[in-house]
C-alpha cells in the first residue's frame, strides 16, 4: 500500500501563490508517476500536473507557466507550486501515485484550494 498525505491548501486572493505538498509513504518501491489532480464542484476530476520516475513533467494547458511540479527524493515528497492563481483554480486538489506494471492508482484525501477574486 501507498499512503499519500496532502497539505498546503487554503484561501488565497487572485494573483497569489500557494505550495501544495504530497508526502508519500508505505510501499514506495516502483511508483511510475506522481501527479496532482483537481476537482471543482460539478466538474470531473482533471489532471493538473504529473512527474514521472525519470523526471519528465506534464502540465495541463490551463496551468502551464503558472504551476510547477517538483519532487524531493530524500523526503519522498512531491510539491505543486502554484503562482498567479485564478478563481478558476478553485478546487479540491488530490495527489495521485501510480504503481509500475499494474498501473494501480493511489489517492490522497485531498486539500481545498480557494481563490477569491
N, C-alpha and C positions, 0 to 999 in steps of 0.2 A: 504494500500500500504506500501511496504517496500522500502526504499532507501538505496543503498549501494554506498559508495564512497571509491575507492581505491587510495592509494598513496604509494610512496616509490620506484617506478621503476626507472630505469636508466641504465647507461652504466657502466660496471664493467669488470675488467680483469678476466680471468680464474683463479680459485682458490680463488677469492674474495668472499665477502658476501654482501647481501642486506636484508633489512627487509621491507616487504610489510605490509601495514595496510589496514583494511577494516572497515570503520566506518558505523555502522548500525543505521538507524533512521526510524521514521514513526511508523507504527503499528507492533511493535516488539513482541507482545504477541503471544505465541505459534509458535515459529520457531524451527523446529525439528533438523536442522543441518545447519551449515555454512561451505562452502568449498571454496577451491581455484582450479580453472581450468586454463589451459593454451592452447593457440592455436598458433602453429608455422605456417609460410607461407606454404601453400599447404598441411597442415595436419589437421586432425579433432581435435576438442576441446577435451581435455582429463582431467580427474580428477587428481589433484596433491595431495591434502591433504584435509581432512574433519574432523570436530569436531562436534559431536552430542550433544544434550542438556544435556545428562548425563555426558559428559566429555570424552567419548571414542574418540579415534582418528584413522584415517585411512591414510595410505600413499601409493602412487604408488611405486612399486618396484624401479623405476628409481631414486627416491629421498630419499628412506629410509636411515637413518643415516646421511643425509646432511641437510634435511629440517625439521623444527619443526613448527607445528601449535599450537597456543595458543590463549586464549581469556582473555579480561579484562571485567568482567561482569559490573563493575561500569561504564565504559566508553562505553559499548556495542560496543567493537571493537575487531576484530579478527586479529591476526598477522600471518605472514608467515616468519619465519627466514630462510634464505637460505644461507648455507655455502658451501664452496668448489664448487663454481659454475663452470659449464662446458659450452662450446659453445652450446651443445645440449639443455641447459636450456633456450636458447634464444626464446622468445615467448611473446605474449600479455597475461598477467595474469588477470583473471577475478574472482571476488568474487561472490559467489552464496549463496543465502539463500533459504531454502526450508520450506514451511509452513506445520505445522502439519495438519493431517487429509486430506486435499486436495492434498498435495504434490506439490502445485504450486511453481514454481521457480521464483526467482527474481535475476536479474543480475546487476552488476556494469558496468561501461563504459569501464573498462579495463585499465591496465597500462603496458607499454612496458618495458620489461627486455631484455637487450642486453649484452651478454657475449662475450668479444673479446678474441681470442686465441693468 
